[in-house]
Amino acid sequence: MRVVVTGATGNAGTSVVRALAADPMVTDVLGVARRLPGLDVPGVRWAAADVDPGGADLTGLFAGTDAVVHLAWKFQPTHDPVETWRTNVLGGIRVFEACAAAGVHALVHASSVGAYSPGPPDGRPVDESWPTHGWPGAAYTREKAYLERYLDGYQLAHPHMRVVRMRPGFLFKAASASEQHRIFAGPLLPRRLVRPGLIPALPDIAGLRFQALHTDDAAAAYRAAVVRPVRGPFNLVADPVLDTAAVAHLLDARTVPVPAGAARAALAAAWRLHVAPADPGLLDAVLRLPLLDAGRARDELGWVPSRTATEAVEAFLEGLRRGAGLDTPPLAATAAGGAGR
């Protein structure tokens, strides 16, 4: 099989190309990104191409390809949602239509837990049939939900193509720490403090809980979706469900209860001052995310995560302390003692 991966130099992409290159059924892996990396992955070729409107000829790039894994995504700038919409939504549609024009057999799209509508009041885990209308107050969730709607019609128009939608929880690995720090925390969280005992307390925001997954485990599911004859959506999460207390335990910190409204107001003020890179709408969305049931991935992909959610967060924290990264533009390591932006 020949496989093309867009967004191949980011957190998920670097793990996905490694997983694909190691599979004996995959004979060629082409990693596509806006900027070529210095990273050398055995069995992976690289190409520079932009998915944005007016960018590269994606149809020609995908010619002769068996499967395209679409991971390209722009998280910033949160102060300019038109720019992220251009890359994430319009660029995503360009990828989808180029797959159809090039005769690609399978499209594996990186959706997200963020595509889901707010969870049920009783907090029970939901399967892939739960509505995917996102949360309207955050660009990320709006964009993920819009692409879900587009793919609803797309798969009807292209019934001979396998269309797979992966909906993972939060993805962490050591090498993604510097990038995720820049995207979501910036100067609000100095790296030197992320050591057990140095942070005295964490804000315990009412209702905050989340599901995490090691990025390499998510990559294993993507690989399975490429080589197995599956279609449709798959939830990807590992146990246990995490909250502030679980993270505080890893940092040997206590928790301080904080009302969600107060936390949002503080984040909104920091965001308006360009101190916090994550916009407050994202906190609103996270507080409403449903818990996911990954039973379908276990049954149809033969997928079982090799690490717990706690271990995934531990890997991220260790990477954050070391300023870890990879030789790709998105994952460039933070210099020791740097500000991390």
N, C-alpha and C positions, 0 to 999 in steps of 0.2 A: 504493500500500500504506500502511496505517496500522500503525505499530509502536510498542509500548510497551517501555521499557527500565527495569527495576528496578535499584536501585543506581546510578543514572545520574550521581551527583555524585562518584564515586570515581576511582581511577586508570584503570581500564578504561572505566568508564561515560562519563566526559567525552570520551574519544576515540571511543567507539562512537556516541554521539549525533551528534557532528560528522560522522563518516563516513556515517551513515545520512541525515542532513539534506542531504548533498551529492549523494546518489544520485537521479537523475531518476525512478527507479521508486518511490521512497518519497515519498508526498505529505504525511504527517503523522508527526511524532515526538513522543511524550510521554515525558519523563523523569520517573521516579518516585523519590523518596527520602524518608527520614524528615523531613528538614529542607530547606526551600526554599533554593536557592543565590542568590547575587547575580549569578552568571555569566549572561551573555547570549550564547546561541548562535543565530544566525539559523536559522529553521526549526524550532526546538525549543521546545515548551511544557513547563512544569513542573507537577508535582502532588506534594503532600505526602501520603504514605501509608506506614504501617508494615506490613511483611510478617509480623511476629510474630503468634502466636496472640492473638486478641482485637483485632487491629488493624483496618485499613480493610476495607471490602467490596471485595475484589479482583475478584470476578466482575463487579460493576457497572463497575469501572474498566476492565476488559478488554473490555467489550461492544463489538462492532463492530470489534475489532482483528484484523488479519491475522496478525501475528507478535508474540510476546513474547520479549524477550531478558532472561534472568534473570541479573543480575550481583550482586544484593544479598548482602553477606557481612560478617560481623563477625569480626575477628581477635582482638580483645581483649574482655574480660579473660581472659588465659590462666590466671589463678588461679581462675577460675570457669567450668569447662567446661560446666556446666549452662546458663549464660546463652548461650554461643555456640551450643550445641546447639539451644536454643530458637529463635534467630534463623535459624541456617544450615540446620538440618535441618527442624524443624517449620515454619519460615517458608518454606523452599523447597518443602515439600510443599503448603502453602497456595497458593503460586503455581502449581504444577503443576495442582492440582485446580481452581483458578479458571480456568485456561486451558481445561480440558475443559468446565467448566460454561458458559463464555462462548462456546464454539464457535470458539476461536482456531485458525487453520489451521497455525501453525508455532510450536514452542517451541524456542528456542536457549538452552541451559543452559551456564553457565560452570563446567565441571569443571576439572581441573588435572592436571599431571604428578603432583601429590601423591596422586591417586586410584590410581595404579598400585602394584601389588605390587613388592617389591624386584626389581631388574633381574637379568638372567642373569649367571652367574659369569664368562663370557667378555667381558662389557661391550659386547656388540654392541647397536646401536640396535634398538628394538622398534617394531612397528607397533601399530595400534589394537586388535589382537586380544590383546595382552598382558593378563593378569588385572588387574582393578581392585579389589583388596582392601585397598589402602592399607597404612599402617604403624600397628599398633594403639597404639603408645606416644605418639602426638601427636593432639590434638583435631582439628587441621586435616585431617590425612589420614584420620582415622576418619570425619569428617563428609562429606568429599568422596566417600569410598568408599561410605558409606551411601546417599547420593543416587544414585550409579550403580546400586546394587541396586534402589532404588525405581523408577528409570526403566526398568529391565529389564522389570518387570511393567507399568508404566504404558504403555509403547509397545505392548505386546501388547493391553492393554485399550482403547487408542485408536488403532487401525491407520490411521485416516484423517488423523491429525495427523502432520505432519512433526516428529519429535523429533531435534534435533541436539545433540551434546555436544562442546563445544570443550575441548581439553586442552592448554593452553599451558604453556610453561616459565615462567621468572621474567620478569615484565613490568616494564620500566623506561621512564621518560621524565623530563625535567627537572622538569615540574610536579608529579610524584608524590614528589619527593625529601623534602620536609618530612614528609609523611604516613608514608612508609616509614621514615624516621629515627625518628619517634615510636613506630611500631609495633614495630620490630625492634631498634633500637639504644639509643635513649634517651640518658642521660648517659654511657654507655660510650664513645661516639664523638663528641667535640666537633666541631661542623661546621668550626670554624676550622682544624682539623688536616687536613682533607681537601683538601690541596693538594700537588702534586708536591714531594717533598723534605722535607716536614714530619713525615711518619710514617716513622721509620727502618726498621721491619720489620713484616711481617704474619705471623701464625701460619699455617704451611702444614700444615693438618690432613690427616693421612694419609687418602687416599681421597676427598677433597673435590673434586668437579667438578660443573659445572652448565651448563645451557643457558638462554640469555637471549633476549629478544625486545623490540624497541621496542614500546611500547603502541600506537602509531599503526598499526604493521604488524599487530598482533593485531586491531585494530579493523577493518582492511580485510578480514580473514578473516571476522569476524562479519558485516559488511555483505554479503559474498558469500553466506554461509550463509542470510541472510534472503531475498535476492532470487533465489537459484538453487534449483531443486527437488532439494535434497540431503537426505539423512537420515544418522543415525548419528554416530560419533565422528570427530574430526579432531585430530591432533597438530599443534601450532604451535610451531616453534622456528626460530632462525636459527643459522647457522654463525659462528664456530667454537665448539666446546665450550670452556668457560672453566674455569680453576682459579685457585688463589691466585696463582701466578706471573703470570698474565695481568693480574689486578687490580693486583698489585704493580708491574708494568711501567707501568701508567697513573699510578701514584702515585710513581714513581721511588723505590721502596722495595725492600728485599731481603726474602727469606722466611726464616723460622726454622721448621724441622720441629717439629711438636707432635703427640704421639700423640693419637688420637681420644679415648681414655679421659680423658686429662688435660684436653683441651679441654671435654669434656662435664662433668667434675667442676667446672671453673671456672665454666662457664655455669650449672650447677645451683645453685651457691652464690650467684651473683649474682642468679639468678631468685628464690630463696627469700628473699633480702634485699630484693626488689622494686627492685633496681638495674637488672637486665636485663629488658625486657618480653617477650622471646621465651623460650618455655619449652624446656628441654633436650631434650624429646622431638622437637622440630622438627629439631634437629641430627641426632638419630638417623635421622629420616626422610630428610633431605637426603642423608646419606651412603649411603643405600640406593636412591635414585631411579634408575630406568633412564634411559638415553639414548633420545631419541625420534627416530623417522624420520617426517618430515613429507611424505612422498611423496604420500599421499592428498590432502592439502590442495592441493598443486601440481596434481595431475591433475584433481580434481573441482571445486575452487573457483577454479582458475586463479590461485592465490595464490603470490606470490614476495615474501619480505620485502625492503623497499627499503634496510634498514640491516643491518649485521652485528651479531652479539651484542656485540662489542667496542664498537661505536658506541652501542648502547643503554646499556651501562654508563657510557660516557663522558658521555652526556647526563645520566644520573642523578647522576654525580659533580659535573658542572658545576652542576646544579640544587641539589645539596646545599651546595655552596660559596656559592651565592647566596641560600640559604634560599627557593628558588622554591616556588610553589604556584599555586592558582587560587582564585577567590572562591566556594568551596563549603566547607561545614563539614568534610568529610574532608580536603580538600587545602589548607586554610588555611596560608598561608606562615608560616614561622618568622621572627620578628623578628630582625634582625641582632644577633648577640651573645647571643641567648637560649639557654636550655638545650636547647630542642628537644623538650620533652615536652608 
